[in-house]
Amino acid sequence: MRPLSCLSESNAVIALDASTAINLNATACAATVLSCFKDRIVLPDIVLGELEDGEAKGRQDAQLTKALISAGLIKTVSLWEAGWRCFEGLVVGEAAMTLDDGEAATIAYAVETGAVAVIDERKANRICAERFQGVQLAATVDLLAHAEVQNAIGQDALAEAMFAALIGARMRVLPHHVTWVVDLIGPERACQCTSLPRSARRLQAANAV
């Protein structure tokens, strides 16, 4: 049986994508979550730039993420030569086979250094798995489901944090995590989470009647 969190058996550096940073900010307990990974969390500077682009639209994620960087919970990193070559290969080409800059930078950093790439988007997961089979992929839920995080936060607070990320950031949940997430937040709240698969929301709505 696969572990609930794929990060439970790894001590590798963990590289975050912009969507992961946004999801963690939405939980309102990002500092507690990240502190459980003890100096292993990095953010490519291209990803930080992507978050900064959102400031013009009134988004606060760049400021929130910079506070976590200042607190020493996230380290910003840059790509080297091999990483830039990988990055260019991921952003140039047909739309169906290319990614946005943040996702590409996170994957390129993982390819270059052996870090785990934390990316929730299905397209990015698919492209990475097809092109770079040696890269370990994880999702935001893998961070939240880690045993040390669960112990640090407690189940009730974790359920609140998970629901906040689902509602506030529309966090994507990969298929193998859906049942655990729904059980954690409860059927009534699961029905409100449009980023959960429609089939899961229909099932929970039926069970809640």
N, C-alpha and C positions, 0 to 999 in steps of 0.2 A: 504493500500500500504506500502511495506517495505521501511524504510528510505534508502537513497542513501548510507549512511555510517552507519553500525551497531554500530559504536562507538559513534554516536551522542546522544544516550540515555543511555550511561554508563559512570560512573566515576571510573571504576575499574582500577587496575594496568594493564598495557599492556606489555605482554612478547613477544619479537621478536625471530623469528627463523633466521638462517643464511641467507636464501634466502631473507627474508624481509630486513635485514641489507644491503645485496648486492643491492637489488632494490633501496633502499633509497639512498645509495651512488651514484648509477648511475644517479639519478635525478639531482645531483649537488646542491640541496637545502635541504639536509637532516636536517641541523641545524634549518632552518626555520620551516620545518614540525614538527620536534620533539619538538621545543619550544612551539608549540601550545597545547601540552599535559601536560605541567607543572608538572614535577617530577613524571609522571606516567609510564615512559618507563623503562623497565628492560631487561637485556640480561643474560640468564644463562651462567655461566662461561664455561660450556661445549660447548656452541655455540661459544663463543669467541675463544676457542681452535680449533674448526672446521675452523673458519676463518683464524686462524694463520697457520693451515696446508696448506692453499692455498698460503702462502708466498713463498714456495719452487717452485711454478709454476709461480712466478712473479706477483701474484695478490696483489692488494693494499688494499683490503677491511678490513683486520685486522688493518692496520695503520689508515685508514679513520675512522673506528669504534672506535678505541682507542682515536682518537682526539675528537670524540663526547662524549666519556666517561669522558675525561679530562675536557671538557667544562661543565660537569654536566648535559648533556642532556640525558644520558643513565646511569643507575646504574647496575653494575654487581651483580648477585645474585647466591646463591648456593642452591642445593637441600638439604632437611633434610631427615630424616629416611623414612617418607611416600613417599616422592618424589623419593628417590632412589629405593624403591620397585616398584613403578609405572614405573620408567625408565627401570629397568631390565626386566619388563614384556613386554616392547615395543621393546627392542632390541634383545631379546633372543627368538628363535623359527623359524618357517618356514619363508622364505623370503617374501612370499605373505602377511604375517601378522605382519611383523616387520618393523621398521623404522631406519633411520640413527640416530646417536647419538644426533645431534642438534635438529632435529624434536622431538625426544623422550624426550629430556630435557625440551624443551619448553612446551610440553603437560604435562609432569610430574609436572613442576612448577605450571602450571595452575590448575591441579587437586589438588595439595597440598595447594594452597593459594587462589584460586578463581579468579586468574588473567585471562584476556582475552589472548588467544593464537593466535598470528598472524602468520599464515602458509598458503602458497599459493599452495603447492603440493596437488593434488587430493587424492593420496593414504593416506597421513597423515590426511587430512580432513575426509576421509571416516572412517579410523580406529578410530580416535578420536570420531567421532559422534557415531560409533557403540559401543564403550567401555565406553565412558564417556559422557553420554548425558547431564550432568549438566555443562559441560565446554562450555563457549562461544568462538566461533571461529570467527576470522576476517582474512582479507587478506590485502596485502599492499595497494590495491586500497581503502580500507576502511579508511586508514590513509590519503591518498591523497584527498579523496572525502569529508573529514570532513569539515563542514561549516567554522570552524575557520581557517583551512588551506587554503581553497579557498579564504577567505577574506584576509589572510596574504600575499598570493602569487599573487592573481589576475588570471583571466582566461587565459590570453595569456601565462604567465610564467608557469602556471600549465600545460597547453597543452605541452609546451616544456619539462617540467620535466617528464610528463607521457610518451611522445615519447622517451625521453632519456632512461628511465627505460625499455621500451619495446624493444628498439634496443640494448642498451648496456648491459642489464642484462637478456634479454628475459623474462621479467616479465610475469607470468601467470595471466590471467584475468578470474575470475569465471563467469559463464553464466549470472548471474543477473546484472553484471557490464558492459558487452560487449557493449551494445548499447550506454551507457553514455560515455564510453571511446572512441569509434569510433566517436561519435558526437563531442567530445572534441578535438581530434587531427586532425579530418578531413579525408575524404575518401582517398585522395592521400597517406597520410602517413600511414593510416591503412593498405593499401595493402603491405607495406614494413615490417610489424610486424609479423614475423612468429610465435610468441607465441600466437597471437590471433587465435581463431578458424578459420579453413579453410573456413567454410561457410560465416563468417563475411567478410573475405578478398575477397572472390569471389563476394559477394554482393557489396562491396564497389568498387571493380574494375569495375563491370558492371555499377555502377552509375557514375563512373568517366569518362567513355567513352563519 
